[in-house]
Amino acid sequence: MDTLFLKRGIMVLVLLGAAVSLQAQTASVLLKQAKQTTDPAQKVRLLTKAVKKSPKFAAAWHHRADAYRAQGKTKQALADYTQAIRLTPKDPFRYYARALTYIDQQKYSPAVTDLTKAISLKKNYPDFYLHRAQAYMSLQKYTAAIRDYKKYLSRRKKTPEMALSLVQAYFHTYKYAEAEKELDTLISADAQQHEPYFWYGRMRYNQGRMDEAVSFYSKAINRRADYAPAYRYRASAFKDMGELEAAAQDYTRLIELTPEDIFYNRRGLVYEEMNEWDKALADYSQTIALSPKWPIAYNNRGYVYLKQKKYHLAKADFEKAIELDDSLPTPYINLAGTYWLHKKDRRNVYRQLDKALKRGFKDFDALYDEDKKGWMFENINRTAEFRAVMYK
């Protein structure tokens, strides 16, 4: 009898344990367990069980989205945030979380839409404005960004990073006085920062004050010798000032820091102005090696070949540029020049010029200027026939 009673007691305990175990696996408890673990994969496993048990449990969907986002699985995160929004459409933080995920994906327009919705539901939460301002900056909507930054700063303290963002927004909206106030404050706080001097250089360049622009870029470089943007814009300033050797040196340093196609191409343009044709040719060839489908690079290399009287190579490059993008007028102009210089082929000269005109070429004076395109059309550009083609 005692043995039977003992067995029954054990059975009762087992059944009670099973009941407790089932209770422990409710969606709310699973969510609590998920919050207690730091492992995103484990969070996903627990919350997957939770949403299966309770498909309308919005918090479980939201937290699983957070876990997916922590794993870098933004597609799954977006799907879960969207489901949480469907279940609780009046919760602003659902939209906020999805907006941050869109920002992770560099999808700034839907991020702005979600943040705008979040703001409509909770107008006084500063971080909504901060992240919308950042999204607006990425969309180059600088006036809207400034407005949101100011709303954020009405409740939060300005950081140096935010001050620099405001500088960029003011710069792009030509509010230079406001930008200078921010920059002066940043420099007063820490004169060894490089970025304030860089943005001062950008403003002075836009104002046509090239010497000052170069000076500010140099100050940025003196504070951070590997700051590529300062070399890039100082090179442009030097080129505009006619300081071609200095421009070439800055592009060389820039290429050491960031060996991109655009910078080889720009250095090639500087070498062209210096009549350093072999160096220009090498840079354009490197540009093509990095970007074999960039038509401008073929056009530029073809122009160097034309200067070197390598007509077959020039013609091949101009034709390649046209093959890659037949909407550009300049390769047709250069191809017309090749036909004239190489074979005095009037028919093809006018044929290519006509194609250039149909694609919007309007710089007629360049075809008569020896320092521009006129050297390619010597003698023929003095004829009435040539003028008739140009001005028809």
N, C-alpha and C positions, 0 to 999 in steps of 0.2 A: 504493500500500500504506500509506504513512504517513498519507494522508488518511483511508483506511478505519479505520485504528487510532485516529486522533484522534476520528472520529465515534463509534466504539464506546466510547471513553473518556468522551466527553461523555454518552452514553446511560447509562453506569454511574453517573456523577455525578448525573444527573437522577433515576434510580431510587433512589439512596442518599438524595438530598434529599427525595424523596417519602416514603421510609420514615421518615426523621427527622421530617418534618412530621406523619405519622400518629402517630408516637410522642409528638410534642409535644402532640397533642390528646387524650391519655388523660384520664380523669376526674380523676385526681390532679393532673395538670399544669394542667388547667383550673381546679381549685380553687385551686391556688397562684397562678395568674394573677389570679383573682378577688380574692384576698386582697391583691394588690399594687396594685389600682386603688381609687381613692377614689370613683369614680362608681357609685352604686347601680344605675343602669340598665345599665351595662356589666357589673357583677357579675351581675345577673339573666341577661343574655344568655350569659355564660360558664358560669354554673352550670346554666342550662337545658340547654346542650349536655352538661354533666357528668352530669346525672341521666338524660338520654336514653341516654348511653353506658353508665352504670352505675346502674340504677334502685334498687339496694340500697346505694348509697353515702350513708349517713346524714349524714355531715358536709356533703356538697353540698346536701342538702335543708335542713339547719339554716342554712347560710350564705346560701342563697337566701332563706330566711325572714327572716334578719337584713336582707338587702338590701330585701326588700319592706317590712319594718317601717320602714326608714329612708326609704322613699318615701311612707310613710303608708298603704300598701296592707295594712291589717291582716287583711282577709279572706283574701288570698293567703298572708300570713305565717302565720296560724293553720293553714291547710291544710298548709303545708310543715312547720311544727313538729310537727304531728300525725303526718305521715308519718315524720319523724325519730324520733319516740317509738315508732312501730310497729316500726321497724327496730332500735332500741336502747332497749328499755323499762327498762333498769337504769341509764341515764345520768340523774342528777338534773338536770343543766343543761339537758336538753331540756325538762323540765317547767318549770323556772325561766324559760326564755326564753318559753315559751308563756304562763306566768302574767303576765309583764310586758306581753305583748301584750293579754291580757284586761284588765289594768289600764288600758292605753291606751284601750280601748273602754268603760271604766267598768263592766266585767262582773266584779264583785268576788267573787261566790260561786265561779265556776269558777277564778278566780285562787287563792283560798284552797285549793281542792281540789288544784290542781297544786302549790302550794307545800308543802302537807302531804305530798304524795307525794315531793317533792324532799327534804324533811326526813327522811322515813322511809328514804331511800336514803343520805343524807349528813347526819347529825345535827349535826355541828360546824361547819357553814358559816354564819357569822353573817348574811349578806345574805338568806338564805332567811327568817329570822325577822323581819328588818327589813321586808321587803316584805309578809310576811303580816300583820304588825302594822298596816301602813298600809292594807291591804285590810280588815282587821277594823275599823279606825277608820271607813272609808267605809261599812261595813255596820252601824255603831253597836254593834258588839260590843266594848265598851270593856274589859271584864275580860280577854277573850282578848288584846286589843291590849296591855294592860299586861304580861301574862305574856310575850308575845313580845318586847316592847321590853326587858324585863329580861334575857331570854336573849341578845339582841343585845348589850346593854351589858356583859354578863359578859366579852365579848371585844373590844369596841370602845369608843372614847371617845364620850361624849355631846356632841352639838352643841347650840347654842341652839335650832335648829329642832326637834330631837328633844325637848328639854326642854319646849317649848311643846306638842308633841303629847301628851306625858305629862300636862301640866297639863290639857288638854282631856279626856283619858281619866279622870283623877282627878276632875275636875269632874263628869262625867256619871255617875260611880259614887259620888258624894258623899263622896269621900275628900279633904276640904278641907285637912286638915293636911298630907298629902303634896303636894297642889297648892301650898300656901303655901311649903313648903320649896323647891320648884322655882322659884317666882316670886321669892322672896327672893334666891336665887342669881343669877337672871337680872338682877334690878335692881341687885344689888351689882356685877355685871360691867359693866353699862351702864345707868345710870339714865335715859338718854334714849330707851330703847325704849318704844314705845307699847303693845304687845300685853300685856306683863305687867300693866299697870295695868287694861287692859280686862278681863282674866280675874279680877283681884281684884274688879272691879266686878260681874262676873257672880256670883261667890261671895257677895258681900255682899248682892246683890239676893235671891238664893235664901234667904239667912239672915234676910230681912226687915229688914235694916239699910239702909234706903233712903238716908239722908243720906250714909253712907259709900260706898254704891254710886255715887251721883251724883258724889261727890268723885273716886272712882277713874276713872269715865268721863271726867270733866273733865280729869284728868291725862293720860289717853290722847289726848284731843283737843288739849290744849296741846302735846303732842309731835308730833302729826300732825293738822293741821287738816282733812284730807280723809278721815279714817278713818271711813267710813260706819257700820260696826257700832257704834261708840261712840255716835254720834248716835241710832241706832235704839233701843239699850237704855236710853240716858239718857232718851229721850222716854217710854219705857214707865214708867220709874221716876218721872219727873215726873207722868205721868198718874195713877199709883197714889197719889202723894202729894197729888193735887188741885192741883198746879201746872200748870194747863191752858195758860196762856199760854206758859210755858216749853216744855211738851210740843209745842205747835203750832209754836213756833220751831224746835225740833230736827227735827220732821218736815219743815218747810219746807227746812231745810238738807240733810236727807237726800234729799229729792226733787231738789234741785239736783244732788246727787252721783249718785244712782241713781233716776231717775224711773220707778219701778215701780208697778204697779197697787195692790199691797198697802199701799204707803206713802200713796198718795192716800186709800185707804179708811180707814186708821188715823187720818190727820189729819181726815178727815170725821167720825169718831167723836168726836174731841176737840172739834171745832167744835159737834157736837150738844150735848155737855155744857156748852158755853159759850153755848148758844142762838144760835149764829151760823148760822142756818139757810141763808142764801144761800151762805155759804162751804162749808158741808157739802154742799149741793146741787151746787156746782161740782166739789167733789172726787169725789163719787160719780159724777157724769157723766163726769169724766175717767177714773175707774176703769173705767167701762163702755166708754169709747172704746178703752182699752187691752186690756180683756178682755171682749168683748161676750157671752161665754157663761158668765160668772161669776154665778150666781144671787144670792149674798150682796149683791153690789153693787146689783142691782135692788131687792132687799128693803130695803136701807138707803136708797136714793134714794126708794123708795115711802114710807118712814116719814117722810122730810122733807116730801114732798108732802102727806102726811096732816096733819102739823103746820101746814102752810101752807093747809090746807083746799082743796087742789087734788085733789078726790076722784077725778075721772076719771083723772088722771095717776097717782095713787097706786094705784088699782085695776089699771091697765094694768101697772105695774111689779111688783106682787105676783103677778099672773097670769103675767107673763114669768118671774119667779123660779120659780114652780111648774112652768111648762112645761120649764124647764131642769133642774130637779131636784125631783120631786114627793115626795121623801122627807123634806124639811126641814119641821118643824112650824111654825116662826116665820112664814113668809109666810102660812100659813092663819090664824094668830092675827091678824095685821095686816089680812088681807083681811076677817075677821069684824068687826074694829073699823071698817073702812071702811064696811061695810054698815050698821053701827049709827049711826055719826056722820053719814053722808050721807042715809040714807033710813029709819032706824029699822026696818030690815028684819030682824025677828026670825028668820024662817025661814032666811034665808041666814047670819045670825049663828051660829045653832046648827049649821047644816050645816057651816060652815067650822071651827067649834070641834071638832066631832066628828072631822073629818079630821085636825086637829092632834093630838087625843088618840090617834088610831089610829097616828100617826107618832111617838109617844113623848113628847109634851109633858106635863111634870109640874110646872112651876113655877106652880101654881095661885095662890099668894099674889100673884104679880105682877099677876094680873088684878083684884086688889082694891086694889092700891097705886097711888095717884095719880102717884107719881114714876116708876112703871114702865109697866105696860100698863093700869092701872086707869082712867086718864083716857079711854081709848077706849070703855069700857063703863059709863060713868056711868049710874046708875039701874038699868040692866038687870042689873048684877052684884049688885044687892041683892035680886033676886027669887029665890023658891024654885025657879022653873023653871030659872034660870041655874045655881044651885047643884046642882040635880039632874043637869044635863048634865055639870057638872065632876066630880062625885064618883060618877057611876054605876059 
